[in-house]
Amino acid sequence: MDKLYDIIIIGEGISGMTAGIYARRAGAEVLILEKGAVGGQAALTYEIGNYPGFKNISGIELVTTIQQQVLALGVEIRYAKVLEIQDGYIKTVKTKDTEYHCKAIILCLGASPKNLGLPNEDKLLGRGISYCAVCDGAFYRGKTVAVIGGGNAAAEDALYLSHLASKVHLIYRSGSMKAQEFLFEQILDAEKSGKIELHSNCEVVHIDGTSKVEKITMLNKMSGENTVLDVDGIFIAVGRFADTGWLQGLVETDKNGYIVVDERKRTNVAGIYAGGDCTNTKLRQLVTASADGAIAATNAYEYAKTIKID
């Protein structure tokens, strides 16, 4: 057997990195595996104002700072997509090229953006359709864009884009936005200035474009009327889903795919823990993800110490 880790953490978001910090400081041999880039969704956030210790900080600055702390402690980080987990007294984590062995696992898988389910959506992804305003907003400087969604993420995207685009159409299905009040107040200020136009009780039903986005058709659910808007880009922010399908029933999930954990972040499988946005928590925030990681790491290492190898 190659190196035996005490804990393997899958995911390098806020929860996974916090788990790495707590586990390593307790003395565990820790490996973090990440399929994409550091920080998860947090890294894509333009400005964070509710993380303790920082009045305002960009997402990428926050996650980079935490990653530096993780690396300074000696936590190993490798970039590879996990394809399979094999449970057992010693657990095996398989990637395309390698398999790793450990005593305990912490799943910090985060959540992925939901799509609209419209015919042209996949075809025009990257050609006018985006799920990340911070990543792609600069391409739409001086242009007209639509943001679809009524929650905090949509409000933040619309506000960010209002400083770049000439016009932002903010489209949401309900009669009022679900964004926090302080965000909605900023949206109203931007509406007064003409930078953002609100479309309540509306749903995008069609996206037009051959090689790039050109128009969207919007259905007003109250009047039944369709309106066509000329737009250069569409930013979709209609929620997220837990990226747990690949686990293939290894651990218990709820009807929405979120991993079921107890107060100690234990799953129904001994030695497998989970934290952050992929779990059945009622609040998905950076600070709760961080707390989940700390709790999961503490309990996972206690479990790992019970595994004895001759």
Phi, psi and omega in degrees: 000138174289193182307136177257115178274150171291314184221134167250128179254128180256107182120129182247039172276194181300316181295313181296318180291321176297319176301319179298318179298311184292320181293317182292320179295335177279349178110006183281150169274119192233138172235131172254130175248130182227131183276340184238244181239162182300141168098342180059217183298328182301324182294339183266002183272127184297311183215133179245125182238007184235022176259122186307137178099348182227121176296312174210137179207144177286154180300316183292326178293318180296310184291327178293321178297316179293320179299321178299322177294319179299312182294323180297333179279349179094017176287133176280137175232127177229147184253107180196148178277127177282127182259332185201146172238128176251120181281157178167183176301316167252130186264147181241131178244120185252133169248185182299320188251344189216158168234144183240153183236144183204170178268329181215155181232141171239122179267113177235068194274348181067202180217151183251154183291141174281149174257178182273341181077025180267152187305318186272000190296310180295319182299322186259008175297126184083357178238038181124343176254131181217154173249010185218102181293321181295322181291316194245356185302324183298337179290347187244025177299125179077008182249178180256129182228162174239139171246129183248120181142158184234009181262194181301316183298317179295318179297315179297318179297315182297318179295317178298313183291335180296341178272354182243308184282158176283333181207137177237119172267120179255115190244126180216152192281332185269177180283341179215155179287152178261004181293156178299153189301317183295330176287318181295325177297322177292324177298316180296322177297318179292327177295318180297327181279352179088003181282328181236136174243127184269139176229091180275161180055032183236151181223132176284123184248347179204143175240124181255143177156143179264296179258347178202166179295135179235317184214159168231148173253129186241127179262124172277114186290342179274314184267340184080006183272146174261140176232134178258129178244133172278119180223152177265337182208154179231128177245117187261124181220068186250023178113179183223163177227152181289131181271070186241359184301325183293344179290341174053047174079011180301317177237161180289135173234161177276185185295341180262004177091002179279140183289130180277122179231160174263190184294343177262009179066026175276138169274188178279001179250125182303130177086000176244124183240167179209152179206161176086204189293345180278356183259170183276049178275158180271343181230122181247091180228164180300319184291326178285326176297319179297315179298318177303316181299319180295316181294314181299317182295317181300315182282326178296322180289325175300318177295313184302326181290345177274348181273115184251131179242128180290000000 
